[in-house]
Amino acid sequence: MLRFAFYLAFIAAIIYAVFWVLDRRASPGPRRPLGPGQKPAPRGPVGPDDDPDFLAQLERRRRHDNNGDQPPGS
């Protein structure tokens, strides 16, 4: 029974190692740890609230609405 448990744990460790290696190879990003003060590069799409052009347009719209004027087309 002890031998069976040993083999089971050994096989589980091998399967875990294979999937760990596959996961590490598939994930993009830095392979080394970042130094102090360094931030990881952002992943994925950037939201519209991070776009300076979008924020400027939003500010113009907000100022226009605060003046009591109706936006064009309404």
PyRosetta script that sets phi, psi and omega in degrees:
from pyrosetta import init, pose_from_sequence

init()
pose = pose_from_sequence("MLRFAFYLAFIAAIIYAVFWVLDRRASPGPRRPLGPGQKPAPRGPVGPDDDPDFLAQLERRRRHDNNGDQPPGS")
pose.set_psi(1, -38.4)
pose.set_omega(1, 179.8)
pose.set_phi(2, -66.4)
pose.set_psi(2, -37.6)
pose.set_omega(2, 178.5)
pose.set_phi(3, -64.4)
pose.set_psi(3, -40.2)
pose.set_omega(3, 177.9)
pose.set_phi(4, -61.8)
pose.set_psi(4, -43.8)
pose.set_omega(4, 179.3)
pose.set_phi(5, -64.3)
pose.set_psi(5, -39.2)
pose.set_omega(5, 178.1)
pose.set_phi(6, -63.5)
pose.set_psi(6, -47.3)
pose.set_omega(6, 178.3)
pose.set_phi(7, -62.2)
pose.set_psi(7, -40.4)
pose.set_omega(7, 179.1)
pose.set_phi(8, -63.0)
pose.set_psi(8, -44.7)
pose.set_omega(8, 178.5)
pose.set_phi(9, -65.8)
pose.set_psi(9, -38.0)
pose.set_omega(9, 179.2)
pose.set_phi(10, -65.3)
pose.set_psi(10, -45.3)
pose.set_omega(10, 178.7)
pose.set_phi(11, -64.9)
pose.set_psi(11, -40.5)
pose.set_omega(11, 178.5)
pose.set_phi(12, -63.2)
pose.set_psi(12, -39.6)
pose.set_omega(12, 178.6)
pose.set_phi(13, -65.7)
pose.set_psi(13, -38.9)
pose.set_omega(13, 178.1)
pose.set_phi(14, -66.3)
pose.set_psi(14, -44.8)
pose.set_omega(14, 179.1)
pose.set_phi(15, -62.3)
pose.set_psi(15, -42.7)
pose.set_omega(15, 178.0)
pose.set_phi(16, -60.5)
pose.set_psi(16, -44.2)
pose.set_omega(16, -178.7)
pose.set_phi(17, -64.0)
pose.set_psi(17, -40.3)
pose.set_omega(17, 179.4)
pose.set_phi(18, -63.3)
pose.set_psi(18, -47.2)
pose.set_omega(18, -179.7)
pose.set_phi(19, -68.1)
pose.set_psi(19, -33.4)
pose.set_omega(19, 177.5)
pose.set_phi(20, -64.0)
pose.set_psi(20, -43.7)
pose.set_omega(20, 179.1)
pose.set_phi(21, -65.4)
pose.set_psi(21, -42.8)
pose.set_omega(21, 178.7)
pose.set_phi(22, -62.9)
pose.set_psi(22, -39.4)
pose.set_omega(22, 179.7)
pose.set_phi(23, -67.5)
pose.set_psi(23, -41.0)
pose.set_omega(23, 179.6)
pose.set_phi(24, -65.6)
pose.set_psi(24, -36.0)
pose.set_omega(24, -179.1)
pose.set_phi(25, -74.1)
pose.set_psi(25, -30.7)
pose.set_omega(25, -176.1)
pose.set_phi(26, -82.7)
pose.set_psi(26, -24.8)
pose.set_omega(26, -175.4)
pose.set_phi(27, -87.4)
pose.set_psi(27, 127.6)
pose.set_omega(27, 177.4)
pose.set_phi(28, -76.9)
pose.set_psi(28, 166.7)
pose.set_omega(28, 176.7)
pose.set_phi(29, 125.2)
pose.set_psi(29, 177.1)
pose.set_omega(29, -176.9)
pose.set_phi(30, -67.2)
pose.set_psi(30, 142.4)
pose.set_omega(30, 178.7)
pose.set_phi(31, -95.1)
pose.set_psi(31, -10.4)
pose.set_omega(31, -179.2)
pose.set_phi(32, -116.6)
pose.set_psi(32, 156.5)
pose.set_omega(32, 179.1)
pose.set_phi(33, -67.3)
pose.set_psi(33, 148.6)
pose.set_omega(33, 179.0)
pose.set_phi(34, -80.6)
pose.set_psi(34, 148.8)
pose.set_omega(34, 179.4)
pose.set_phi(35, -78.6)
pose.set_psi(35, 176.0)
pose.set_omega(35, 179.6)
pose.set_phi(36, -65.1)
pose.set_psi(36, 135.7)
pose.set_omega(36, 178.9)
pose.set_phi(37, 82.7)
pose.set_psi(37, -2.3)
pose.set_omega(37, 179.3)
pose.set_phi(38, -94.2)
pose.set_psi(38, 139.9)
pose.set_omega(38, 177.3)
pose.set_phi(39, -108.7)
pose.set_psi(39, 147.0)
pose.set_omega(39, 176.9)
pose.set_phi(40, -68.7)
pose.set_psi(40, 151.6)
pose.set_omega(40, 178.9)
pose.set_phi(41, -66.8)
pose.set_psi(41, 140.3)
pose.set_omega(41, 179.5)
pose.set_phi(42, -66.7)
pose.set_psi(42, 142.8)
pose.set_omega(42, 178.7)
pose.set_phi(43, -111.8)
pose.set_psi(43, 151.9)
pose.set_omega(43, 175.5)
pose.set_phi(44, 83.2)
pose.set_psi(44, -177.4)
pose.set_omega(44, -177.8)
pose.set_phi(45, -70.9)
pose.set_psi(45, 153.0)
pose.set_omega(45, 178.1)
pose.set_phi(46, -93.6)
pose.set_psi(46, 134.3)
pose.set_omega(46, -178.5)
pose.set_phi(47, -72.1)
pose.set_psi(47, 160.5)
pose.set_omega(47, -178.4)
pose.set_phi(48, -65.0)
pose.set_psi(48, -23.1)
pose.set_omega(48, -179.8)
pose.set_phi(49, -74.9)
pose.set_psi(49, -4.6)
pose.set_omega(49, 175.4)
pose.set_phi(50, -100.7)
pose.set_psi(50, -3.1)
pose.set_omega(50, -176.9)
pose.set_phi(51, -91.1)
pose.set_psi(51, 119.2)
pose.set_omega(51, -177.3)
pose.set_phi(52, -61.7)
pose.set_psi(52, -36.0)
pose.set_omega(52, 179.1)
pose.set_phi(53, -65.3)
pose.set_psi(53, -42.1)
pose.set_omega(53, 178.6)
pose.set_phi(54, -63.1)
pose.set_psi(54, -42.8)
pose.set_omega(54, -179.0)
pose.set_phi(55, -66.2)
pose.set_psi(55, -38.4)
pose.set_omega(55, 178.1)
pose.set_phi(56, -65.0)
pose.set_psi(56, -42.1)
pose.set_omega(56, 178.1)
pose.set_phi(57, -64.5)
pose.set_psi(57, -39.6)
pose.set_omega(57, 178.3)
pose.set_phi(58, -64.2)
pose.set_psi(58, -40.3)
pose.set_omega(58, 178.2)
pose.set_phi(59, -65.3)
pose.set_psi(59, -41.3)
pose.set_omega(59, 177.1)
pose.set_phi(60, -62.0)
pose.set_psi(60, -43.0)
pose.set_omega(60, 178.3)
pose.set_phi(61, -62.9)
pose.set_psi(61, -41.0)
pose.set_omega(61, -179.2)
pose.set_phi(62, -65.0)
pose.set_psi(62, -43.7)
pose.set_omega(62, 178.4)
pose.set_phi(63, -64.0)
pose.set_psi(63, -40.1)
pose.set_omega(63, 179.4)
pose.set_phi(64, -63.4)
pose.set_psi(64, -42.4)
pose.set_omega(64, 179.9)
pose.set_phi(65, -69.6)
pose.set_psi(65, -31.0)
pose.set_omega(65, -179.4)
pose.set_phi(66, -74.1)
pose.set_psi(66, -20.7)
pose.set_omega(66, 178.3)
pose.set_phi(67, -77.0)
pose.set_psi(67, -5.1)
pose.set_omega(67, -179.6)
pose.set_phi(68, 86.6)
pose.set_psi(68, 1.0)
pose.set_omega(68, 179.0)
pose.set_phi(69, -80.7)
pose.set_psi(69, 153.6)
pose.set_omega(69, 175.4)
pose.set_phi(70, -88.1)
pose.set_psi(70, 137.1)
pose.set_omega(70, 177.5)
pose.set_phi(71, -66.1)
pose.set_psi(71, 150.7)
pose.set_omega(71, -178.9)
pose.set_phi(72, -60.3)
pose.set_psi(72, 141.0)
pose.set_omega(72, 177.6)
pose.set_phi(73, 91.7)
pose.set_psi(73, 3.8)
pose.set_omega(73, 179.2)
pose.set_phi(74, -114.9)
pose.dump_pdb("model.pdb")
